[in-house]
Amino acid sequence: VSTQSTWGRFQEGPPLHLTASVTAGLVYSFTSMPFDTTKTRMQSQKAGPDGKLPYTSTTGTMVKIFRSEGPTSLWKGFGAYFGRCGGHTVAMFLALEQYKKVFKKLY
């Protein structure tokens, strides 16, 4: 009986782990980037001549960006963001799978 499991076209191993972790990194980056864009806008805002801040809430900021710059503006710079956040996700899951492999051999 083989202890190797398969999933679709992949057998348990680095190609499967890499594919799964890149997918997880893409999903993570795609879903979290609008919030990061919103946070960055709110952190770097300056008061207008009347003393009011242009952004007052997370939802309001997202709506203003969406309406004034278009929906894709929430994902501007996705490549760099994926390189930072998605890269971390990929590295973390690849390392986790290797740790699990070593742990199973030892215990």
Secondary structure, DSSP 8 states (H G I E B T S, - for coil): -----EETTEETTHHHHHHHHHHHHHHHHHHHHHHHHHHHHHHH----TTS--S--SHHHHHHHHHHHH-GGGGGTTHHHHIIIIIHHHHHHHHHHHHHHHHHHHH-
